[in-house]
Structures are given as C-alpha cells and as structure tokens.
C-alpha cells in the first residue's frame, strides 16, 4: 500500500485559531442548513435513473474536487456503515432532491459546503460498481461531482473520525479494501 504522503487529515472538532485558506477559499463554519437553500444545478442535465432500480433504496453522494486535483474523503468513526473510507453519501430524505441530499451529506460527513457541477454516475451502493442494465441492487447511489465553496472539515459529525484531503491515487487505495463486508 502507498504511504499516503499526499493525504492531509483534519480532525473533527479541532478548529484553527486563525482562518485558514485552501485554494483561496476559507475553511470556516457554514450554516448547517445551507442545503435547504440550494437549487439544483442547471449546469448539466440530470439524467433519469437507469431501468431496473425500481424499489432499490436510493442514496446520493458527492465527490468533492479541489482546484489542485485532490479530493475530500471521510474516515469513518469505527467503520460506521461498514466502511473505513469513503466519499460523502447517504440515504435519500423526503422532500430533498438528490442534489440537495448530496450537499447535505457533504456538510454532515466532511463539514464542507459544496456546489454540484455534474453527475458522476449511478453505482451499486454495496459494491461500488457502476450500475449495469439487468443489475438488481438493494441500494443505488447517485454520485455527483462537486466543488468546495465553504465549510470547515472540523465540523464533520459523529459518523466521521477525520476528514481527509487526498490525491485520486491515494483515494483509490483507501477505498480498494474498504469494507468490513470484504
């Protein structure tokens, strides 16, 4: 396994005494209910769900990419939900669009405020594999691509041990043998 030298960890609940900036954006607490004020992105056409997912438990998540190419991940508290590392995602909540739900999960799980910029794909929630016609998943995750517009990783909640900012290569290794179910 790689050393993860390119990974920076942020402890929840530990705030810097002075405002810290990353790629020109302050890391500071944002309104935890900001997701309720966000309209769905109009920068891309939201695709329909694939056929065959009727009845599957729907979830939404976001892969948050920094301008320098690194991505934000969560390290789960005690492998919460059966996983050690992952991108923010969670079950659909009534009254929220998929995009609002993904934004809410980012705020809860990594403490960040994000803006959705595109649809990444629809994935079997338990295997992480892209959904294929004929699959019959128990749960499907609609994953988006987002950019950080605010927030502070110190504001991550109880599911998260720490928030990590890492390269795509290190993210791949962190999630390769990720699950307690593996």
C-alpha positions as CSV (number, residue, x, y, z in Angstrom):
1,X,0.0,0.0,0.0
2,X,1.2,3.6,-0.6
3,X,2.3,5.8,2.2
4,X,-0.4,8.4,1.6
5,X,2.2,11.1,1.8
6,X,-0.2,13.3,-0.3
7,X,-3.0,12.9,2.2
8,X,-3.8,15.7,4.7
9,X,-6.0,14.8,7.7
10,X,-8.4,17.2,9.5
11,X,-9.6,16.2,13.0
12,X,-13.3,16.9,13.7
13,X,-13.9,19.4,16.4
14,X,-10.4,20.9,16.2
15,X,-10.5,24.4,14.8
16,X,-7.6,26.6,13.9
17,X,-7.3,29.8,15.9
18,X,-7.0,31.8,12.7
19,X,-8.9,31.4,9.5
20,X,-7.1,29.0,7.2
21,X,-7.4,29.2,3.4
22,X,-7.1,26.4,0.9
23,X,-7.0,27.2,-2.8
24,X,-8.3,30.7,-2.0
25,X,-11.4,29.6,0.0
26,X,-11.6,30.0,3.7
27,X,-12.1,26.9,5.9
28,X,-14.7,28.2,8.3
29,X,-18.0,27.1,9.7
30,X,-21.0,27.4,7.4
31,X,-24.7,27.2,8.1
32,X,-25.5,23.5,8.6
33,X,-28.9,24.0,6.9
34,X,-27.4,25.7,3.7
35,X,-28.5,22.6,1.7
36,X,-32.1,23.7,2.2
37,X,-31.4,27.0,0.3
38,X,-29.7,25.4,-2.7
39,X,-31.5,24.9,-6.0
40,X,-30.4,22.0,-8.2
41,X,-27.5,22.9,-10.6
42,X,-28.6,24.0,-14.0
43,X,-25.1,23.5,-15.4
44,X,-25.9,19.9,-16.5
45,X,-28.9,17.8,-17.4
46,X,-29.9,15.5,-14.6
47,X,-30.2,12.0,-16.2
48,X,-33.1,9.7,-15.4
49,X,-32.4,6.8,-13.1
50,X,-31.5,3.6,-15.1
51,X,-34.1,1.0,-15.7
52,X,-34.1,-1.8,-13.2
53,X,-33.6,0.2,-10.0
54,X,-37.3,0.4,-9.1
55,X,-37.6,-0.5,-5.4
56,X,-33.9,0.0,-4.7
57,X,-33.1,2.2,-1.7
58,X,-31.8,5.4,-3.2
59,X,-28.9,7.3,-1.9
60,X,-27.0,10.4,-3.1
61,X,-23.4,11.5,-2.6
62,X,-20.7,13.8,-3.9
63,X,-17.1,13.6,-4.9
64,X,-15.6,17.0,-3.9
65,X,-12.7,18.0,-6.1
66,X,-10.3,20.9,-5.2
67,X,-8.7,23.0,-8.0
68,X,-5.4,21.2,-7.3
69,X,-7.0,17.9,-8.2
70,X,-7.2,16.4,-4.7
71,X,-10.5,15.0,-3.4
72,X,-12.2,15.1,0.0
73,X,-13.0,11.8,1.8
74,X,-14.2,10.8,5.2
75,X,-12.6,8.3,7.5
76,X,-15.4,6.6,9.3
77,X,-15.7,6.5,13.1
78,X,-15.3,2.8,13.9
79,X,-16.1,1.8,10.3
80,X,-19.6,3.4,10.6
81,X,-21.9,1.9,8.0
82,X,-19.4,-0.9,7.4
83,X,-16.7,1.2,5.6
84,X,-13.4,2.8,6.7
85,X,-13.0,5.5,4.0
86,X,-15.5,6.9,1.5
87,X,-16.9,9.9,-0.2
88,X,-19.9,11.7,1.4
89,X,-23.1,9.9,0.7
90,X,-26.3,8.9,2.4
91,X,-29.9,7.8,2.2
92,X,-32.5,10.0,0.4
93,X,-34.6,12.1,2.8
94,X,-38.2,13.0,1.9
95,X,-38.6,16.5,0.5
96,X,-35.0,16.8,-0.7
97,X,-33.8,16.5,-4.3
98,X,-30.9,14.1,-4.9
99,X,-28.6,17.1,-5.3
100,X,-29.8,18.7,-2.0
101,X,-29.3,15.3,-0.3
102,X,-25.7,15.1,-1.6
103,X,-24.9,18.6,-0.4
104,X,-26.4,17.8,3.0
105,X,-24.2,14.7,3.3
106,X,-21.1,16.7,2.4
107,X,-21.9,19.1,5.2
108,X,-22.6,16.4,7.7
109,X,-19.8,13.9,6.8
110,X,-16.9,16.2,5.9
111,X,-18.1,19.5,7.2
112,X,-18.0,21.2,3.8
113,X,-20.4,23.3,1.8
114,X,-20.3,22.3,-1.9
115,X,-21.8,23.2,-5.2
116,X,-22.7,20.4,-7.6
117,X,-21.2,20.7,-11.0
118,X,-22.0,17.4,-12.7
119,X,-23.4,13.9,-12.4
120,X,-20.7,11.3,-12.0
121,X,-22.7,8.1,-12.2
122,X,-25.1,5.7,-10.6
123,X,-23.5,3.0,-8.5
124,X,-24.5,-0.1,-6.7
125,X,-24.3,1.2,-3.1
126,X,-22.8,-2.0,-1.7
127,X,-20.2,-3.0,-4.3
128,X,-19.3,0.5,-5.6
129,X,-19.5,-0.8,-9.2
130,X,-21.2,1.3,-11.8
131,X,-24.9,0.2,-12.3
132,X,-25.4,-2.0,-15.3
133,X,-28.7,-2.9,-17.0
134,X,-30.0,-6.1,-15.6
135,X,-28.5,-5.5,-12.1
136,X,-30.9,-5.7,-9.2
137,X,-29.2,-3.6,-6.5
138,X,-30.6,-3.3,-3.0
139,X,-29.4,0.3,-3.0
140,X,-28.2,2.6,-5.7
141,X,-26.1,5.7,-5.1
142,X,-26.4,8.7,-7.4
143,X,-22.9,10.3,-7.2
144,X,-22.2,13.8,-8.2
145,X,-19.1,15.9,-8.8
146,X,-18.9,19.0,-6.6
147,X,-16.5,21.8,-5.7
148,X,-16.0,23.2,-2.2
149,X,-17.4,26.7,-1.7
150,X,-17.1,26.9,2.1
151,X,-17.3,25.0,5.3
152,X,-14.7,23.6,7.7
153,X,-13.7,19.9,8.0
154,X,-13.7,20.3,11.8
155,X,-17.5,20.5,11.6
156,X,-17.9,16.8,10.4
157,X,-20.3,14.9,12.6
158,X,-20.4,11.7,14.6
159,X,-20.0,9.3,11.7
160,X,-16.6,10.8,10.8
161,X,-13.4,10.2,12.7
162,X,-11.5,12.6,10.5
163,X,-11.8,14.3,7.1
164,X,-9.1,13.7,4.5
165,X,-7.9,15.6,1.5
166,X,-6.0,13.3,-0.8
167,X,-5.0,12.5,-4.3
168,X,-7.1,10.3,-6.6
169,X,-4.4,7.6,-6.5
170,X,-4.4,7.5,-2.7
171,X,-8.3,7.7,-2.6
172,X,-8.3,4.6,-4.8
173,X,-6.0,2.7,-2.4
174,X,-8.0,3.9,0.7
175,X,-11.2,2.5,-0.8
176,X,-9.9,-0.7,-2.5
177,X,-10.2,-2.9,0.6
178,X,-12.5,-0.6,2.4
179,X,-15.4,-2.5,3.8
180,X,-15.9,-4.7,6.9
181,X,-18.0,-6.8,4.5
182,X,-15.0,-7.6,2.2
